[in-house]
């Protein structure tokens, strides 16, 4: 009986892992935001669940956390550091929320590296001028904020650089939503 429970647990975990690996991502070729017609803004790299699809587009759903003081922003994590979408059309229940929209296939990818490519390039461009790149997943999002703050005096990033780099660091941090593919 115990081996049957272990087998069922293994199958359940395997199915959960497969469903996580099937995640798609918002992909913006230039910049990190994708403005939508209804005034909402999606952020590149945001994980989405594909609900339905046609030949040209996909209906997607984003799920995350909401700041109870600002219910127009959906974040990937409870610490409210990695923004997924800004919209007045969020469905909010307590501290959790979701957002659904239809996107052209051009703005969806299953490749996390492609979705995060532009932020990764900015990180490596700016943050390897003085030293080799650090292993991003060795620090949490909050630790990266402190480390980045202490180093930006030397690298002299623009405000746009900082937005890209912090987004990359938060996504790939120890407590981030993306794991590096080896």
C-alpha positions as CSV (number, residue, x, y, z in Angstrom):
1,X,0.0,0.0,0.0
2,X,2.8,2.4,0.9
3,X,4.5,1.8,-2.5
4,X,1.2,2.6,-4.2
5,X,1.0,5.9,-2.3
6,X,4.6,6.7,-3.3
7,X,3.9,5.9,-6.9
8,X,0.8,8.1,-7.0
9,X,2.8,10.9,-5.3
10,X,5.5,10.5,-8.0
11,X,3.0,10.6,-10.8
12,X,1.3,13.7,-9.3
13,X,4.6,15.5,-8.9
14,X,5.7,14.5,-12.4
15,X,2.4,15.8,-13.9
16,X,2.7,19.1,-11.9
17,X,6.3,19.5,-13.1
18,X,5.3,18.9,-16.8
19,X,2.5,21.4,-16.5
20,X,4.9,24.0,-15.1
21,X,7.4,23.3,-17.9
22,X,4.6,23.9,-20.4
23,X,4.3,27.6,-19.4
24,X,4.4,30.1,-22.1
25,X,5.8,33.7,-21.8
26,X,4.9,37.1,-23.0
27,X,7.5,38.1,-25.6
28,X,8.3,41.7,-26.5
29,X,11.0,42.0,-29.1
30,X,11.9,45.6,-28.4
31,X,11.5,47.0,-24.8
32,X,9.9,45.2,-21.9
33,X,6.3,46.4,-22.1
34,X,3.5,45.4,-24.4
35,X,0.7,48.0,-24.4
36,X,-2.8,46.6,-25.0
37,X,-5.8,48.3,-26.6
38,X,-7.7,48.5,-23.3
39,X,-5.0,50.5,-21.6
40,X,-3.4,47.5,-19.9
41,X,0.3,46.9,-20.1
42,X,1.9,43.4,-20.1
43,X,5.6,42.9,-19.2
44,X,7.9,40.8,-21.3
45,X,8.8,37.5,-19.6
46,X,5.5,37.2,-17.7
47,X,4.5,33.6,-17.5
48,X,1.0,32.9,-19.0
49,X,-1.3,30.0,-19.2
50,X,-2.7,29.4,-22.7
51,X,-6.5,29.0,-22.3
52,X,-7.4,28.7,-26.0
53,X,-5.8,29.3,-29.4
54,X,-6.6,30.1,-33.0
55,X,-4.2,30.1,-35.9
56,X,-3.2,33.7,-35.2
57,X,-3.7,34.3,-31.5
58,X,-4.0,32.8,-28.0
59,X,-6.2,33.7,-25.1
60,X,-3.9,33.7,-22.1
61,X,-4.3,34.0,-18.3
62,X,-1.8,35.5,-15.9
63,X,-2.0,34.6,-12.2
64,X,-0.2,36.4,-9.4
65,X,-0.3,38.6,-6.4
66,X,-1.9,42.0,-5.9
67,X,-0.9,44.9,-3.5
68,X,-4.1,45.5,-1.5
69,X,-3.4,49.2,-1.7
70,X,-3.1,49.2,-5.6
71,X,-5.3,46.6,-7.2
72,X,-4.3,47.5,-10.7
73,X,-0.9,45.8,-10.7
74,X,-0.3,42.0,-10.8
75,X,3.0,40.6,-9.5
76,X,4.6,37.2,-9.9
77,X,5.6,36.8,-6.3
78,X,4.2,37.7,-2.9
79,X,7.0,40.2,-2.3
80,X,5.5,42.3,-5.1
81,X,8.9,42.9,-6.8
82,X,8.3,41.4,-10.3
83,X,5.5,43.1,-12.2
84,X,3.5,41.0,-14.7
85,X,0.7,43.3,-15.8
86,X,-0.8,46.7,-15.1
87,X,-4.6,46.8,-15.7
88,X,-7.8,48.1,-14.4
89,X,-9.3,44.8,-15.5
90,X,-7.7,42.5,-13.0
91,X,-9.9,39.9,-11.3
92,X,-8.9,40.3,-7.6
93,X,-9.7,38.0,-4.7
94,X,-7.8,39.1,-1.5
95,X,-4.1,39.2,-2.2
96,X,-4.3,37.1,-5.4
97,X,-5.4,38.1,-8.8
98,X,-5.6,37.1,-12.4
99,X,-5.8,38.7,-15.9
100,X,-7.0,37.4,-19.2
101,X,-6.4,38.7,-22.7
102,X,-6.0,37.7,-26.2
103,X,-2.5,38.1,-27.8
104,X,-1.1,37.6,-31.3
105,X,1.1,34.5,-31.5
106,X,4.0,37.0,-32.2
107,X,3.9,38.0,-28.5
108,X,4.0,34.5,-27.0
109,X,6.9,32.1,-26.7
110,X,7.5,28.8,-24.9
111,X,11.2,29.6,-24.6
112,X,12.0,31.4,-21.3
113,X,15.4,32.4,-22.6
114,X,13.8,34.1,-25.6
115,X,11.3,35.9,-23.4
116,X,14.0,37.2,-21.1
117,X,16.7,37.7,-23.7
118,X,16.6,41.6,-23.9
119,X,16.9,41.9,-20.1
120,X,19.7,39.3,-19.9
121,X,21.6,41.2,-22.6
122,X,21.4,44.4,-20.7
123,X,22.5,42.7,-17.5
124,X,25.6,41.2,-19.1
125,X,26.3,44.4,-21.0
126,X,26.3,46.6,-17.9
127,X,27.2,44.2,-15.1
128,X,30.3,42.7,-16.6
129,X,32.3,45.9,-17.2
130,X,34.1,45.6,-13.9
131,X,33.8,41.9,-13.0
132,X,32.6,38.6,-14.2
133,X,28.8,38.0,-14.0
134,X,27.7,36.7,-10.7
135,X,25.5,33.6,-10.6
136,X,22.1,35.2,-10.4
137,X,20.3,32.5,-8.5
138,X,22.7,32.7,-5.6
139,X,20.8,35.7,-4.2
140,X,17.1,36.6,-3.5
141,X,15.3,39.5,-5.1
142,X,15.9,41.6,-2.0
143,X,19.6,40.7,-1.8
144,X,20.0,41.7,-5.5
145,X,18.4,45.1,-4.8
146,X,21.1,45.8,-2.2
147,X,23.9,44.4,-4.4
148,X,22.8,46.3,-7.4
149,X,22.4,49.5,-5.5
150,X,26.0,49.3,-4.3
151,X,27.3,48.6,-7.8
152,X,25.4,51.0,-10.0
153,X,27.7,53.9,-8.9
154,X,30.5,52.2,-10.9
155,X,28.5,51.0,-13.9
156,X,26.5,54.3,-14.3
157,X,23.3,52.6,-15.7
158,X,20.5,54.7,-17.1
159,X,17.0,54.5,-15.6
160,X,16.1,52.2,-18.5
161,X,19.1,50.0,-17.8
162,X,18.1,49.7,-14.2
163,X,14.6,48.7,-15.1
164,X,15.8,46.0,-17.4
165,X,18.5,44.7,-15.1
166,X,16.4,44.6,-11.9
167,X,13.7,42.8,-13.9
168,X,16.2,40.2,-15.0
169,X,17.7,39.8,-11.5
170,X,14.3,39.4,-9.9
171,X,13.2,36.9,-12.4
172,X,16.3,34.7,-12.1
173,X,16.9,35.2,-8.4
174,X,16.9,32.4,-5.9
175,X,13.2,33.2,-5.2
176,X,12.4,34.2,-8.8
177,X,10.1,32.7,-11.3
178,X,12.6,31.5,-13.9
179,X,15.4,29.0,-13.6
180,X,18.4,29.0,-15.8
181,X,18.5,26.3,-18.4
182,X,21.8,24.4,-18.4
